[in-house]
Amino acid sequence: MKYLFSAALICAASFANAQDKFGEVFTKINTEVQQNSKAYQTLKYETETIGHRLTGSENGAKAEQYAYNLLKSYGCEVKFQPFEVESWSRKTIKVEIGADKNSLSQVKAVTLAHSPVSANITGDIVDAGNGLEVDYQANTAKFKGKIALIYLGVLPGSPAGTKSLHRSEKTAIATKYGASGVIIINTVKNGVLLTGTASVTGKLITIPAVCIGLEDGLALKEKLKTQAQVAHIEMTNFSGLIKARNVIATFKGTEMSKDKIVVGGHLDSWDLATGAIDNGIGSFAIMDMARTFKKLNLKTKRTVEFVLFMGEEQGLLGSKAYVEQAKKDKNLNQVKFMLNYDMTNDPKGFSTSRAEMKELFTAWGADIVKIDSGFKNLFNAGAGLHSDHQPFMLEGIPTGGGAGGKLPNNSGPFYHSDGDSFKLVDEQGLKNTVRYSTMLTYALANTPKIPVGVQGEEELRAFLEAQNLKEPLTIAGEWRWK
């Protein structure tokens, strides 16, 4: 049996090599991107002249128009996909902490989306550790009406195997156990503040949620061991219907034009900085992939759509709107694969939700290694949540993208923070994303047969359970199976 399985893999690999001869095109892509890539300079221009790209804001609309105009200037067939959703943005915030109501001192903090439009609460702080169910279950009563203090990741010294939930899932758990507010401690040194959504649904939550710096948070945890602490949280925010636009550049397929490869990433950013890393390096790489396709007049059997989604940061709003529109138009079944680029930089290989893609991806990767040995042909199969691939994956569509790269210039700690600026971007790392991903897109759109299809309901359920995604999807209200 083991022999037969090994033989099947060898045959599959041989088939992959036999059916796809893309080396010559890969070389052309490599030369074009290395010599003429526009990703770095256009991202620099956008961050300097527009700034942040918050969905629903004036800046967000400017960024949408800039992307549209840029793709048009490359000669692409481009369109807006408008959508109207409830969106959120911060206004004012004040957080004060002390031993009692009469001795409060202001603490540097940032509001997490989608906190209430207005909140003004004062309450005792209770340490909720990692913010997991187990942290509440020992004494559920003590959290009711209190402000939960939660560590963003996994606390040092936690039991081996302790999982890390998303901040939105931790906020949902705190709300479930009756907390009146949430203070989340960032994990980054030197007081860096992180924003992001604390809502699993992308809609307003019922309690205020804020983030404070690592040093302030750990000091507060120490004080709570010996002395009660009180917090006053006062905030105002905007929540209401806004109009936004995904930007789509289409390259029609020659033979299987109704089959579609979607290459997407979010154009929007949070408003604390210019979002150069999250997700400038992803979205501007996608625009340069489209430029490369047009410049080289690349032809593919399947249709390719390069999609810049808005509203990812506030709850995957743009990608959900894309999927819902495709359902309404009854053409979602045309999407055969979705490649997502969210903070992707200098990939060393390819990732996918479907392990069955290994032979094809590594066969193509072997051709890339011949061009550049810096590409290590790594392969990773697995699935996660909280980016624009999610709405596609939950419809059973295979997803993937770049893998194995590192963020440039120690930019990871500045994710979602006021430090996410263009100075963190590395030009060659961005070029590498463009050239390897253009090659992957071209190959995926041209290979005669993609070995995985869209999963049916039961197959998808089993897959998501195997990927340990049932719990977070249940918390988010997106687990649709009984």
C-alpha positions as CSV (number, residue, x, y, z in Angstrom):
1,M,0.0,0.0,0.0
2,K,2.8,2.4,0.9
3,Y,4.5,1.5,-2.4
4,L,1.3,2.2,-4.4
5,F,0.9,5.6,-2.6
6,S,4.6,6.5,-3.3
7,A,4.1,5.5,-7.0
8,A,1.0,7.6,-7.3
9,L,2.9,10.7,-6.0
10,I,5.7,10.0,-8.4
11,C,3.2,9.7,-11.3
12,A,1.5,12.9,-10.2
13,A,4.8,14.8,-10.1
14,S,5.7,13.4,-13.5
15,F,2.4,14.5,-14.8
16,A,2.8,18.0,-13.4
17,N,6.2,18.3,-15.1
18,A,4.9,16.9,-18.3
19,Q,1.8,19.0,-18.7
20,D,3.3,22.4,-17.8
21,K,6.3,23.9,-19.6
22,F,6.3,27.5,-18.3
23,G,10.1,28.1,-17.9
24,E,10.4,30.4,-20.9
25,V,7.5,32.6,-19.8
26,F,8.8,32.5,-16.2
27,T,12.1,33.9,-17.4
28,K,10.3,36.7,-19.3
29,I,8.3,37.6,-16.1
30,N,11.4,37.6,-14.1
31,T,13.3,40.0,-16.4
32,E,10.3,42.3,-16.7
33,V,9.7,42.6,-13.0
34,Q,13.4,42.9,-12.0
35,Q,13.9,45.7,-14.6
36,N,10.6,47.6,-14.7
37,S,8.5,46.9,-11.6
38,K,6.5,49.9,-10.5
39,A,5.3,48.5,-7.1
40,Y,7.8,50.2,-4.9
41,Q,7.5,53.7,-6.4
42,T,3.7,53.7,-6.7
43,L,3.4,52.6,-3.1
44,K,5.8,55.3,-2.0
45,Y,3.8,57.9,-4.0
46,E,0.5,56.7,-2.5
47,T,1.7,56.8,1.1
48,E,3.2,60.3,0.6
49,T,0.3,61.9,-1.2
50,I,-2.8,60.0,0.1
51,G,-1.7,58.4,3.4
52,H,-3.9,55.9,5.1
53,R,-6.6,54.1,3.2
54,L,-9.4,53.7,5.8
55,T,-12.6,52.3,4.1
56,G,-15.4,54.8,3.9
57,S,-13.1,57.8,4.5
58,E,-12.1,60.5,2.0
59,N,-8.6,58.9,1.9
60,G,-10.1,55.5,1.2
61,A,-12.0,56.9,-1.8
62,K,-8.8,58.5,-3.1
63,A,-7.0,55.2,-2.8
64,E,-9.7,53.4,-4.7
65,Q,-9.5,56.0,-7.5
66,Y,-5.7,55.9,-7.5
67,A,-5.7,52.1,-7.9
68,Y,-8.3,52.3,-10.7
69,N,-6.4,55.0,-12.6
70,L,-3.1,53.2,-12.1
71,L,-4.4,49.9,-13.6
72,K,-6.0,51.9,-16.4
73,S,-2.7,53.6,-17.2
74,Y,-1.2,50.1,-17.6
75,G,-3.8,49.3,-20.2
76,C,-5.8,46.9,-18.1
77,E,-9.5,46.3,-18.4
78,V,-10.6,47.6,-15.0
79,K,-13.8,48.3,-13.2
80,F,-15.1,49.3,-9.8
81,Q,-17.3,46.9,-7.8
82,P,-19.3,49.3,-5.5
83,F,-20.8,48.0,-2.3
84,E,-22.6,49.7,0.7
85,V,-22.0,48.3,4.2
86,E,-22.0,49.4,7.7
87,S,-18.6,50.7,8.6
88,W,-16.8,52.0,11.6
89,S,-14.2,54.6,12.5
90,R,-12.8,56.0,15.7
91,K,-13.3,59.5,17.1
92,T,-12.3,60.2,20.7
93,I,-10.8,58.0,23.4
94,K,-9.7,58.4,27.0
95,V,-8.6,55.6,29.3
96,E,-7.8,56.2,33.0
97,I,-6.6,53.7,35.5
98,G,-5.9,53.8,39.2
99,A,-6.5,52.3,42.6
100,D,-9.9,53.9,43.0
101,K,-12.2,56.4,41.2
102,N,-10.4,59.4,42.8
103,S,-6.9,58.5,41.8
104,L,-7.1,57.8,38.1
105,S,-4.2,58.5,35.7
106,Q,-4.5,58.6,31.9
107,V,-3.0,55.7,30.0
108,K,-2.1,55.8,26.3
109,A,-4.7,53.6,24.5
110,V,-6.4,53.1,21.1
111,T,-10.0,52.1,20.5
112,L,-10.6,48.7,18.8
113,A,-13.3,48.4,16.2
114,H,-16.3,48.0,16.3
115,S,-16.7,49.5,19.8
116,P,-20.0,51.3,20.6
117,V,-20.7,54.7,19.1
118,S,-20.4,56.1,22.6
119,A,-19.3,54.6,25.9
120,N,-18.5,56.0,29.3
121,I,-17.9,53.3,31.9
122,T,-16.1,52.9,35.1
123,G,-15.4,49.6,36.7
124,D,-13.1,47.2,38.5
125,I,-10.5,45.5,36.4
126,V,-10.3,41.7,36.5
127,D,-7.3,39.8,35.0
128,A,-8.6,37.4,32.3
129,G,-5.2,36.0,31.4
130,N,-5.1,34.9,27.8
131,G,-8.9,35.6,27.4
132,L,-9.8,32.0,26.6
133,E,-12.9,30.2,27.9
134,V,-10.8,28.4,30.5
135,D,-9.8,31.7,32.0
136,Y,-13.4,32.5,32.8
137,Q,-14.8,29.1,33.8
138,A,-13.0,28.8,37.2
139,N,-15.1,31.7,38.5
140,T,-17.6,33.0,36.0
141,A,-19.3,35.4,38.4
142,K,-16.3,37.6,39.1
143,F,-16.3,38.9,35.5
144,K,-19.9,40.2,35.4
145,G,-20.0,43.9,35.2
146,K,-16.2,44.2,35.3
147,I,-13.6,45.2,32.8
148,A,-11.6,42.2,31.5
149,L,-7.8,42.6,31.1
150,I,-6.7,40.3,28.3
151,Y,-3.3,39.5,26.8
152,L,-3.3,39.7,23.0
153,G,-1.4,36.5,22.3
154,V,-0.3,33.7,24.6
155,L,1.2,34.8,28.0
156,P,4.7,33.6,28.7
157,G,4.5,30.6,31.1
158,S,1.2,29.4,29.7
159,P,0.7,25.7,29.6
160,A,2.2,24.0,26.5
161,G,-0.3,23.9,23.7
162,T,-2.3,27.0,24.8
163,K,-4.0,28.3,21.7
164,S,-4.1,31.9,20.7
165,L,-7.5,33.3,19.5
166,H,-8.0,36.5,17.6
167,R,-8.7,39.6,19.6
168,S,-12.3,39.6,18.3
169,E,-12.9,36.1,19.5
170,K,-11.4,37.0,22.9
171,T,-13.7,40.0,23.1
172,A,-16.7,37.8,22.2
173,I,-15.8,35.4,25.1
174,A,-15.5,38.3,27.5
175,T,-18.9,39.6,26.4
176,K,-20.4,36.2,26.9
177,Y,-19.3,36.1,30.5
178,G,-20.8,39.5,31.3
179,A,-17.7,41.9,31.1
180,S,-18.6,45.5,30.8
181,G,-15.5,46.4,28.8
182,V,-12.2,44.9,27.5
183,I,-8.6,46.1,27.8
184,I,-6.3,44.2,25.5
185,I,-2.5,44.3,26.2
186,N,-0.4,44.5,23.0
187,T,2.6,42.1,22.8
188,V,5.1,44.6,21.3
189,K,7.7,46.5,23.4
190,N,8.1,50.2,23.7
191,G,4.4,51.1,24.1
192,V,3.4,50.3,20.5
193,L,-0.4,50.4,20.2
194,L,-2.3,48.0,18.0
195,T,-5.7,48.6,16.4
196,G,-8.0,46.2,14.6
197,T,-11.4,44.8,15.0
198,A,-12.7,43.4,18.2
199,S,-15.9,42.2,16.5
200,V,-16.3,38.7,15.1
201,T,-19.2,39.8,13.0
202,G,-17.9,43.1,11.6
203,K,-20.8,44.9,13.3
204,L,-21.0,47.0,16.5
205,I,-20.1,45.2,19.7
206,T,-22.0,45.9,23.0
207,I,-19.0,46.8,25.2
208,P,-16.0,49.2,24.7
209,A,-12.7,47.5,23.7
210,V,-9.3,49.2,23.8
211,C,-5.7,48.3,23.4
212,I,-2.9,49.5,25.7
213,G,0.9,49.0,25.4
214,L,2.8,46.0,26.7
215,E,4.7,47.8,29.5
216,D,1.5,49.5,30.8
217,G,-0.4,46.2,30.6
218,L,2.2,44.1,32.4
219,A,2.6,46.7,35.1
220,L,-1.2,46.6,35.6
221,K,-1.2,42.8,35.8
222,E,1.4,43.1,38.6
223,K,-0.6,45.6,40.5
224,L,-3.7,43.5,40.3
225,K,-2.0,40.7,42.2
226,T,-1.9,42.9,45.4
227,Q,-4.3,45.7,44.9
228,A,-7.7,46.4,43.2
229,Q,-7.6,48.6,40.1
230,V,-10.3,50.7,38.5
231,A,-10.6,51.8,34.9
232,H,-12.6,54.6,33.3
233,I,-13.1,54.2,29.6
234,E,-14.8,57.0,27.6
235,M,-15.0,57.0,23.9
236,T,-17.0,58.2,20.8
237,N,-16.9,56.5,17.4
238,F,-18.7,56.6,14.1
239,S,-20.8,53.7,12.8
240,G,-23.0,53.9,9.7
241,L,-23.6,53.0,6.1
242,I,-20.7,53.9,3.9
243,K,-19.9,53.4,0.2
244,A,-16.8,51.7,-0.9
245,R,-15.4,50.1,-4.1
246,N,-13.4,47.0,-4.8
247,V,-11.2,47.5,-7.9
248,I,-11.0,44.6,-10.4
249,A,-8.7,44.2,-13.4
250,T,-9.7,41.3,-15.7
251,F,-7.7,39.3,-18.2
252,K,-10.1,37.1,-20.2
253,G,-9.1,33.5,-20.7
254,T,-8.6,32.0,-24.2
255,E,-10.0,28.5,-23.8
256,M,-11.7,28.1,-20.4
257,S,-12.8,31.7,-20.0
258,K,-15.6,30.9,-17.6
259,D,-13.1,29.4,-15.2
260,K,-11.6,32.1,-13.1
261,I,-8.5,32.5,-10.9
262,V,-9.0,35.4,-8.4
263,V,-5.8,37.1,-7.2
264,G,-6.8,39.3,-4.3
265,G,-5.6,41.4,-1.4
266,H,-6.9,44.3,0.5
267,L,-6.2,47.9,-0.5
268,D,-7.6,49.4,2.7
269,S,-5.6,50.1,5.9
270,W,-6.2,51.3,9.4
271,D,-5.9,55.1,10.0
272,L,-3.1,55.2,12.6
273,A,-0.4,55.3,9.9
274,T,-0.1,54.8,6.1
275,G,-0.5,51.0,6.0
276,A,2.6,50.4,3.9
277,I,3.1,46.9,5.2
278,D,-0.6,46.1,6.0
279,N,-1.4,45.9,3.2
280,G,0.5,48.2,0.9
281,I,3.1,45.5,0.0
282,G,0.3,43.1,-0.9
283,S,-2.1,45.3,-2.8
284,F,0.6,47.2,-4.7
285,A,2.3,43.9,-5.6
286,I,-1.1,42.8,-7.1
287,M,-1.3,45.9,-9.2
288,D,2.2,45.2,-10.5
289,M,1.3,41.6,-11.3
290,A,-1.5,43.0,-13.5
291,R,1.0,45.5,-15.1
292,T,3.3,42.6,-15.9
293,F,0.5,40.6,-17.4
294,K,-0.4,43.5,-19.7
295,K,3.2,44.5,-20.5
296,L,4.1,41.0,-21.6
297,N,0.7,40.4,-23.2
298,L,0.4,37.1,-21.2
299,K,-2.3,34.8,-22.4
300,T,-4.0,32.3,-20.1
301,K,-6.6,29.6,-20.7
302,R,-8.5,30.6,-17.6
303,T,-9.7,34.2,-16.9
304,V,-7.6,36.0,-14.2
305,E,-9.1,38.7,-12.0
306,F,-6.8,40.9,-10.0
307,V,-9.0,42.2,-7.2
308,L,-8.2,45.0,-4.6
309,F,-10.6,44.6,-1.8
310,M,-11.7,47.4,0.5
311,G,-13.0,46.9,4.0
312,E,-10.9,43.9,5.0
313,E,-9.8,45.6,8.3
314,Q,-13.4,46.2,9.4
315,G,-14.5,42.6,8.8
316,L,-13.6,41.3,5.3
317,L,-16.3,43.6,3.9
318,G,-15.1,43.8,0.3
319,S,-14.3,40.1,-0.1
320,K,-17.7,39.2,1.4
321,A,-19.4,41.7,-1.0
322,Y,-17.5,40.1,-3.9
323,V,-18.7,36.6,-3.0
324,E,-22.3,37.7,-2.3
325,Q,-22.4,39.5,-5.7
326,A,-21.1,36.4,-7.4
327,K,-23.8,34.3,-5.7
328,K,-26.4,36.8,-6.8
329,D,-25.1,36.7,-10.4
330,K,-25.0,32.9,-10.1
331,N,-21.3,32.7,-11.2
332,L,-19.4,32.0,-8.0
333,N,-18.9,28.5,-9.4
334,Q,-16.6,30.0,-12.0
335,V,-14.0,30.8,-9.3
336,K,-11.7,27.8,-9.3
337,F,-8.9,29.1,-7.1
338,M,-8.3,32.2,-5.0
339,L,-4.7,33.5,-4.3
340,N,-4.6,36.0,-1.4
341,Y,-1.8,38.5,-0.7
342,D,-2.0,40.0,2.8
343,M,1.3,41.3,4.1
344,T,3.1,38.9,1.8
345,N,6.8,39.7,1.3
346,D,9.7,37.9,-0.4
347,P,8.0,34.5,-0.5
348,K,10.3,31.4,-0.5
349,G,7.6,29.0,-1.7
350,F,3.8,28.6,-2.0
351,S,1.0,27.9,0.4
352,T,-2.4,26.5,-0.2
353,S,-5.4,25.3,1.7
354,R,-5.3,22.0,-0.3
355,A,-2.4,19.6,0.2
356,E,-3.3,18.0,-3.2
357,M,-1.7,21.0,-4.9
358,K,1.8,20.0,-3.7
359,E,3.0,18.3,-6.9
360,L,1.9,21.1,-9.2
361,F,3.1,24.0,-6.9
362,T,6.5,22.4,-6.3
363,A,6.9,21.5,-10.0
364,W,6.4,25.1,-10.9
365,G,8.6,26.1,-8.0
366,A,11.4,23.9,-9.3
367,D,11.4,26.0,-12.6
368,I,11.5,29.2,-10.5
369,V,14.6,27.9,-8.6
370,K,16.4,27.5,-12.0
371,I,15.9,31.2,-12.4
372,D,16.6,32.3,-8.9
373,S,18.0,30.0,-6.2
374,G,16.8,32.5,-3.6
375,F,13.4,30.9,-4.1
376,K,13.5,27.8,-1.8
377,N,10.4,26.0,-3.3
378,L,8.9,25.6,0.2
379,F,5.4,24.2,0.3
380,N,2.8,24.7,3.1
381,A,-0.7,23.3,3.2
382,G,-3.2,24.5,5.8
383,A,-6.0,27.0,6.4
384,G,-6.6,29.9,8.7
385,L,-9.0,32.8,9.0
386,H,-9.2,36.6,9.2
387,S,-8.2,37.7,5.7
388,D,-9.9,38.0,2.3
389,H,-9.4,34.3,1.4
390,Q,-11.9,33.4,4.2
391,P,-15.2,34.1,2.4
392,F,-13.9,32.1,-0.6
393,M,-12.7,29.2,1.6
394,L,-16.0,29.0,3.3
395,E,-17.6,28.4,-0.1
396,G,-15.3,25.5,-0.6
397,I,-13.0,27.3,-3.0
398,P,-9.3,26.4,-2.8
399,T,-7.1,29.2,-1.7
400,G,-3.3,29.9,-1.5
401,G,-0.5,32.4,-2.0
402,G,3.1,33.0,-1.2
403,A,4.8,31.3,1.8
404,G,8.0,31.3,3.8
405,G,8.9,35.0,3.5
406,K,9.7,37.3,6.3
407,L,8.4,40.8,6.8
408,P,11.1,43.5,6.0
409,N,13.0,45.6,8.4
410,N,11.5,44.1,11.6
411,S,8.1,45.5,10.6
412,G,6.0,42.7,12.2
413,P,5.7,44.6,15.5
414,F,4.2,47.6,13.7
415,Y,1.3,45.6,12.3
416,H,-1.9,47.7,12.8
417,S,0.1,50.4,14.6
418,D,1.1,54.0,14.2
419,G,4.5,52.8,13.0
420,D,3.4,51.1,9.8
421,S,5.1,53.5,7.3
422,F,6.8,53.3,4.0
423,K,10.3,53.3,5.5
424,L,9.7,49.6,6.5
425,V,9.2,48.5,2.9
426,D,12.0,46.6,1.1
427,E,12.1,47.1,-2.7
428,Q,13.6,43.8,-3.6
429,G,11.4,41.9,-1.3
430,L,8.4,43.5,-3.0
431,K,9.8,42.7,-6.4
432,N,10.1,39.1,-5.3
433,T,6.5,38.9,-4.3
434,V,5.5,40.3,-7.7
435,R,7.7,38.0,-9.9
436,Y,7.1,34.7,-8.1
437,S,3.4,35.4,-7.7
438,T,3.0,36.4,-11.3
439,M,4.6,33.1,-12.3
440,L,2.2,31.2,-9.9
441,T,-0.8,33.0,-11.3
442,Y,0.2,32.4,-14.9
443,A,0.8,28.7,-14.2
444,L,-2.4,28.2,-12.3
445,A,-4.4,29.9,-15.0
446,N,-2.8,27.8,-17.8
447,T,-2.3,24.3,-16.3
448,P,-4.7,21.9,-18.2
449,K,-6.2,20.5,-15.0
450,I,-6.3,21.8,-11.5
451,P,-6.3,18.7,-9.3
452,V,-8.7,20.1,-6.7
453,G,-12.3,21.3,-7.1
454,V,-14.7,23.3,-5.0
455,Q,-15.6,21.3,-1.9
456,G,-19.2,20.3,-1.2
457,E,-20.8,21.0,2.1
458,E,-19.8,17.8,4.0
459,E,-16.3,17.7,2.5
460,L,-15.9,21.4,3.5
461,R,-17.2,20.7,7.0
462,A,-14.7,17.9,7.6
463,F,-11.9,20.0,6.2
464,L,-12.6,22.9,8.5
465,E,-12.9,20.6,11.5
466,A,-9.5,19.0,10.5
467,Q,-8.0,22.5,10.4
468,N,-9.3,23.3,13.9
469,L,-11.5,26.1,12.6
470,K,-14.8,25.0,14.1
471,E,-14.4,26.8,17.4
472,P,-13.4,30.3,16.0
473,L,-16.1,30.0,13.3
474,T,-18.7,29.1,15.9
475,I,-17.6,32.1,18.1
476,A,-18.0,34.3,15.0
477,G,-21.4,32.8,14.2
478,E,-20.2,31.4,10.9
479,W,-20.3,27.7,11.6
480,R,-23.4,26.7,9.6
481,W,-23.5,23.0,10.4
482,K,-25.3,21.4,13.3
